[in-house]
Amino acid sequence: MTKRIYIAGTLNDMACGYIQNVHNMIKDAEEVRKKGFSVFIPGIDLLCGIVNGDWNYKDYFNNSQPWLDASHAIYVRGDDWEKSFGTKKEIKRAKRQNIPIFFKCKNGLEEMIEYFKNEKV
C-alpha cells in the first residue's frame, strides 16, 4: 500500500513569501513522491483561493485537515516551521492521533523511508 504523506510547513506570509513557500513545499513534496509515497500538499489550495476569490485562513486550514487525518505520516519541510502557527497546530493534531512526524531539517525523508520499510502492514 502506498503511504499517504501530508506535507506541512510555513505558508502564511506576505504574497511573495506565500508563493515562494508554496513553490518550496511543492518541490519538497516531489522529492517525497519520487521515493514512492503519495503526497498531499496544502499549498495547492492556493488555486482554489484564486478561483473562488473569497477564501479566508480558516477555509484553507479546515480544507486540509481531513487530509492530515487520513495520512500515514506528516513531513515537516523547512527549518522555519516553528514560526508557523498553522504548522504547530498540525503537529499537535498529528501527535494526538499518533501519526508519525518527520522533519526535513533532521534527515526526515531518510528516517521516513526507513520507518515504513520496517513497518509491518
C-alpha positions as a printed Julia matrix, in Angstrom:
121×3 Matrix{Float64}:
   0.0    0.0    0.0
   1.31   3.42  -0.9
   1.71   5.56   2.2
  -0.04   8.94   2.26
   2.2   11.76   3.46
   0.93  15.18   4.49
   3.47  17.89   3.66
   3.49  20.6    6.33
   5.43  23.82   6.67
   5.26  27.57   6.68
   2.83  29.04   4.14
   1.04  32.04   5.59
   3.13  35.08   4.74
   3.1   38.17   2.55
   2.05  37.47  -1.06
   5.56  36.98  -2.48
   6.63  34.93   0.51
   3.5   32.78   0.3
   4.12  31.98  -3.35
   7.76  31.11  -2.6
   6.64  28.9    0.29
   4.16  27.08  -1.99
   6.94  26.63  -4.53
   9.27  25.16  -1.88
   6.51  22.94  -0.49
   5.77  21.51  -3.94
   9.49  20.91  -4.62
   9.9   19.07  -1.3
   6.71  17.09  -1.9
   8.04  16.0   -5.28
  11.18  14.67  -3.61
   8.99  12.68  -1.2
   6.72  11.47  -4.05
   9.71  10.23  -6.05
  10.61   7.99  -3.11
   7.33   6.11  -3.59
   4.93   7.99  -1.34
   1.65   9.68  -2.22
   1.66  13.31  -1.07
  -0.9   15.92  -0.1
   0.31  19.5   -0.45
  -1.84  22.01   1.47
  -0.32  24.85  -0.57
  -2.05  23.72  -3.74
  -5.34  25.1   -2.44
  -3.87  28.45  -3.44
  -5.58  27.77  -6.77
  -8.95  27.31  -5.03
  -8.47  30.68  -3.36
  -7.65  32.32  -6.68
 -10.65  30.81  -8.45
 -13.14  31.34  -5.62
 -11.71  34.67  -4.55
 -13.2   34.67  -1.08
 -11.37  32.02   0.94
 -10.03  33.08   4.33
  -7.4   31.42   6.51
  -9.96  29.18   8.21
 -11.24  27.93   4.84
  -7.72  26.94   3.76
  -6.81  25.33   7.08
 -10.08  23.44   7.52
  -9.91  22.12   3.96
  -6.53  20.48   4.56
  -7.07  18.91   7.99
  -9.1   15.87   6.88
  -6.15  15.05   4.6
  -3.81  15.2    7.56
  -6.17  12.9    9.48
  -6.07  10.36   6.63
  -2.29  10.45   6.29
   0.14   7.77   7.39
   2.72  10.43   8.35
   3.4   14.14   8.34
   6.57  15.5    6.73
   7.51  18.93   8.02
   9.55  20.86   5.47
  11.9   23.73   6.14
  13.58  24.84   9.3
  11.31  27.81   9.97
   8.19  25.78  10.78
   8.34  26.89  14.43
   7.27  30.37  13.26
   4.12  28.92  11.71
   1.03  28.87  13.9
  -0.69  26.5   11.44
   2.2   24.03  11.29
   2.37  23.89  15.08
  -1.38  23.13  15.16
  -0.89  20.38  12.55
   1.92  18.8   14.56
  -0.24  18.8   17.72
  -3.11  17.26  15.75
  -0.84  14.54  14.35
   0.55  13.76  17.81
  -2.97  13.4   19.25
  -3.68  10.81  16.55
  -0.32   9.04  16.82
   0.56   9.98  13.25
   4.35   9.81  12.87
   6.08  13.15  12.25
   9.29  13.52  10.27
  11.28  16.75   9.92
  13.18  17.56   6.75
  15.73  19.55   8.76
  16.52  16.41  10.78
  17.08  13.96   7.91
  13.36  13.23   7.93
  12.98  11.78   4.44
  15.54   9.05   5.09
  14.01   8.36   8.51
  10.54   8.12   6.97
  11.71   5.72   4.27
  13.34   3.52   6.92
  10.28   3.72   9.18
   7.9    2.48   6.51
  10.37  -0.07   5.15
  10.38  -1.77   8.55
   6.68  -1.3    9.28
   4.5   -4.38   9.47
   1.39  -3.75   7.37
